[in-house]
Amino acid sequence: MVTMPFARFLIVIAALTGVVRSAEVSFNRDIRPILSDNCFSCHGPDKNHREADLRLDVREEAVKQKAIVPGKPEQSALMERILTADVDDLMPPLDSHKKLTSAQKDTLRRW
């Protein structure tokens, strides 16, 4: 038989576990949609529109080219380009009329 204080303890642990899981960033759930909306038109599956021979739609390719360095945003070319103040290097480029939100940048950084 489970006592009430112990039952409350289990509920709190279960709730905290859910919070920790929801804070984890998943490529398919969290990162891919950001990249799809903002980056894939130039760095996606269509080789005729791909810029800089960079594919961000295939995680392994993006990691291999060091565009994305999971867990090390300071080494990620993607993070450097989305955080730069230099409009010539900024991604997405101004003429794309796309802009990452602070929340999206933070999600990419946490990943």
C-alpha positions as CSV (number, residue, x, y, z in Angstrom):
1,M,0.0,0.0,0.0
2,V,1.3,3.4,-0.9
3,T,1.0,6.2,1.7
4,M,-0.3,9.6,0.7
5,P,3.0,11.5,1.2
6,F,4.8,8.9,-1.0
7,A,2.1,9.1,-3.6
8,R,2.5,12.9,-3.7
9,F,6.3,12.3,-4.0
10,L,5.8,10.0,-7.0
11,I,3.5,12.6,-8.7
12,V,6.0,15.3,-8.2
13,I,8.8,13.1,-9.7
14,A,6.6,12.2,-12.6
15,A,5.8,15.8,-13.3
16,L,9.4,16.9,-13.1
17,T,10.4,14.1,-15.4
18,G,7.9,15.4,-18.0
19,V,9.4,18.9,-17.7
20,V,12.9,17.6,-18.3
21,R,11.8,15.6,-21.3
22,S,9.9,18.6,-22.8
23,A,13.1,20.7,-22.4
24,E,15.1,18.3,-24.5
25,V,15.5,19.5,-28.1
26,S,14.7,17.0,-30.8
27,F,16.0,17.4,-34.3
28,N,12.8,16.1,-35.9
29,R,10.3,17.7,-33.6
30,D,12.0,21.1,-32.9
31,I,14.9,21.8,-35.3
32,R,13.7,20.4,-38.6
33,P,10.5,22.6,-38.7
34,I,12.6,25.8,-38.1
35,L,15.0,24.8,-40.8
36,S,12.2,23.8,-43.1
37,D,10.4,27.1,-42.8
38,N,13.5,29.3,-43.0
39,C,16.4,27.4,-44.7
40,F,15.3,24.5,-46.9
41,S,14.4,26.7,-49.9
42,C,18.2,27.3,-50.3
43,H,19.7,24.5,-48.3
44,G,17.2,21.7,-48.8
45,P,16.5,18.7,-51.0
46,D,16.2,20.6,-54.3
47,K,19.7,20.5,-55.8
48,N,18.8,23.1,-58.4
49,H,18.1,25.7,-55.8
50,R,20.7,24.6,-53.2
51,E,23.2,27.3,-52.2
52,A,26.8,26.7,-51.1
53,D,26.4,22.9,-51.6
54,L,24.9,22.9,-48.1
55,R,22.1,20.6,-47.2
56,L,20.3,21.2,-43.9
57,D,17.5,18.8,-44.5
58,V,19.7,15.8,-43.9
59,R,21.0,16.1,-40.4
60,E,24.1,13.9,-41.0
61,E,25.2,16.1,-44.0
62,A,24.7,19.3,-42.0
63,V,26.7,17.9,-39.1
64,K,29.4,16.5,-41.4
65,Q,29.9,20.0,-43.0
66,K,30.0,21.5,-39.5
67,A,27.0,23.7,-40.3
68,I,25.4,22.2,-37.2
69,V,27.5,21.1,-34.2
70,P,25.1,19.5,-31.8
71,G,25.7,20.6,-28.2
72,K,28.4,23.1,-29.3
73,P,26.6,26.1,-30.7
74,E,29.8,28.2,-30.6
75,Q,31.3,25.9,-33.2
76,S,28.2,25.8,-35.4
77,A,28.4,27.8,-38.7
78,L,24.6,27.9,-38.7
79,M,24.6,29.6,-35.3
80,E,27.3,32.0,-36.4
81,R,25.3,33.0,-39.5
82,I,21.9,33.4,-37.7
83,L,23.4,35.5,-34.9
84,T,25.7,37.8,-36.9
85,A,25.1,41.5,-37.1
86,D,26.8,41.5,-40.5
87,V,23.9,41.7,-43.0
88,D,26.1,40.2,-45.8
89,D,26.5,37.0,-43.7
90,L,23.1,36.9,-42.0
91,M,20.9,33.9,-42.5
92,P,18.3,33.8,-43.6
93,P,19.3,36.6,-45.9
94,L,17.3,39.8,-45.8
95,D,16.0,39.4,-49.3
96,S,14.4,36.1,-48.4
97,H,11.9,38.0,-46.2
98,K,12.3,35.3,-43.5
99,K,13.4,36.0,-40.0
100,L,14.1,33.7,-37.1
101,T,12.4,34.6,-33.8
102,S,14.3,34.8,-30.6
103,A,12.6,31.6,-29.5
104,Q,13.7,29.8,-32.6
105,K,17.3,31.0,-32.2
106,D,17.3,29.8,-28.6
107,T,16.0,26.4,-29.6
108,L,18.8,26.1,-32.2
109,R,21.3,27.2,-29.6
110,R,20.0,24.7,-27.0
111,W,20.2,21.9,-29.5
